[in-house]
Amino acid sequence: CSSLRLSPPLVHLCSPHPIREASASKPLSQERETWGKKIDFLLSVIGFAVDLANVWRFPYLCYKNGGGAFLVPYLFFMVIAGMPLFYMELALGQYNREGAAGVWKICPLFKGVGFTVILISLYVGFYYNVIIAWALFYLFSSFSGELPWIHCNNTWNSPNCSDLNSTLLNDTYKTTPALEYFERGVLHLHESSGIDDLGLPRWQLTSCLAVVIVVLYFSLWKGVKTSGKVVWITATMPYVVLTVLLLRGVTLPGAIDGIKAYLSVDFLRLCDAQVWIEAATQICFSLGVGFGVLIAFSSYNKFSNNCYRDAIITSSINSLTSFFSGFVIFSFLGYMSHKHNVALDKVATDGPGLVFIIYPEAIATLPGSSVWAVIFFIMLLTLGIDSAMGGMESVITGLIDEFKFLHKHRELFTLFIVVSTFLISLSCVTNGGIYVFTLLDHFAAGTSILFGVLIEAIGIAWFYGVDRFSDDIQEMIGQRPGLYWRLCWKFVSPCFLLVRSQSLCTINPCLFATFNPPKYGSYYFPTWATMVGWCLSISSMIMVPLYAFYKFCSLPGSFCDVSISYSAICKTLCQDESSQATLTSIVLYTKAVMKQLHSNKVEYRIINSL
């Protein structure tokens, strides 16, 4: 060992970690909790990935960008980027058995990206839970003889409100009862002049938000043993409801026209760069990579679990669900178009407006509308709950694994996280809460999530090394990833993310966090609000350089010492045969000892790439 002259800084930063950092701090006897059943894990991943955006985003994009032709760029980006990144995160979490920050013991300089994705998941929870609260409010309102968004004789309606029976969609000065119910009856937006006039939280929405938080807490407080059982309902219920709604939707007049519009093929649209950009964006955000959730979930798998098969199954189900939901949505949109005798593009929309305005309006015209409304909003609740559970689990697992003393106090720490989320979310249930919601949605997980996934891909592929990563996977499942996956990890996926990040800021100024200021309807946010949004976005991204700087400064010696020591080792290994033999003996001996200590698939594997 002395002949190699290893200096302390090099041991920490550049060594192939014969024994990982965590092995010194984690007792060998401590067993990590695992999923009760394999299906618990699969349902959790599917439930997280299949969320509200599968219902309100993909079908509209498909219709808008050439119908069936949109599937060409969508599937292309799924194969070259979506699945490889999905597979990478599942394997990373399963092998290292840590949360989003702890997995970077394999390359400590990149641990900052772990804290980046944890913060992003936390920020998203601030407003995502509010969507579930809206759905719960609508669900309670549906238990009535007559739905409250059918007519205009309510206390919240304005003189511009026009009943459903009129051809109001052709009149820009009229509003529907469903629109006014959402903006005036639920949000009370008319009582706020902007983001600087929020008012107090509405007690009705606050109560619904509190119910959501309680459900989340009791789903997560005992770890995957409890959350793995909840997803049996929350992950499967949407498929049952979607099927029921489809069977009802296709019987409505105009439904077939809506489905034809959804599937109509316009290959000329493939010449438009915007179509490819929106397909790439949908892939980035629909699979849920970069939130730390896949890493957290897979860290509770058994070491020998076949994560390759899981990645293929779950990512495919997510895409098929998006496609299937389009039939449901456009059967009802076709019905609305036929009923009001207007073009389909007059009723087709995406985002919260689809599920809280257009769809409730369509349901209100059906016989037994209250029953159908209850069914629909139960689906929204189940779609939202398991996605929210995934985001919370990412935060909880990531921090508990990083700060080991929290393991003994998981219940209290989970309570702290959900209560903190609730308190901050209260700003979204005020009279002007929709403005806070829009600001968070615009900045919390746009550019920052692409940045996080890009740094994650670079750290694995170029610093830790694709070969080492492939060795890890082979140790787990007994099969080394093929050349295709290795090429995607090293070249294709990082280039895809780099180009996508650039296009998000320069080409596509209508989606997520961009240089264009956010707006809600005709309301444009003031400059100070936009600056706050950018500070929120940067606050998560800055964790990468901050932690790298901290890591360099906290090690003994200087940066020059590290460079000189590295050069000395390379020179010694290349010229001194006795040093090579010494190092080989050390590696082989340590490997044998560790094999005895970890007979059941070495958790802290010897990396002998030197």
Buried (B, 14 or more C-beta within 10 A) or exposed (E): EEEBEBBEBBBBBBEEBBBBBBBEEBEEEEEBEBBBEBEBBBBBBBBBBBBBBBBBBBBBBBBBBBBBBBBBBBBBBBBBBBBBBBBBBBBBBBBBBBBBBBBBBBBBBBBBBBBBBBBBBBBBBBBBBBBBBBBBBBBBBBEEEEBBBBBBEBEBBEEBBBEBEEEBBEEEEBBBBBBBBBBBBBBBBEBBEBBEEBEEBBEBBBBBBBBBBEBBBBBBBBBBEBBBBBBBEBBBBBBEBBEBBBEBBBEBEBBBBBBEBBBEEEEEBBEEEBBBBBBBBBBBBBBBBBBBBBBBBBBBBBBEBBBBEBBBBBBEBBBEBBBBBBBBBBBBBBBBBBBBEBEBEEBBBBBBBBBBBBBBBBBBBBEEBBEBBBBBBBBBBBBBBBBBBBBBBBBBBBBBBBEBEBEEEBEEBBBEBBEEBBEBBBBBBBBBBBBBBBBBBBBBBBBBBBBBBBBBBBBBBBEBBBEBBBBBBEBBBEEBBEEEBBBBBBEBBBBBBBEBBEBBBEEBEEBBBBEBBBEBEEBBBEEEBBEBBBEBBBBBBBBBEEBBEEBBEEBEBEEEBBEBBBEBBEEBBEEBEEBBEBBEEBBEEBBEEBEEEBEEEBBBBBBBEB
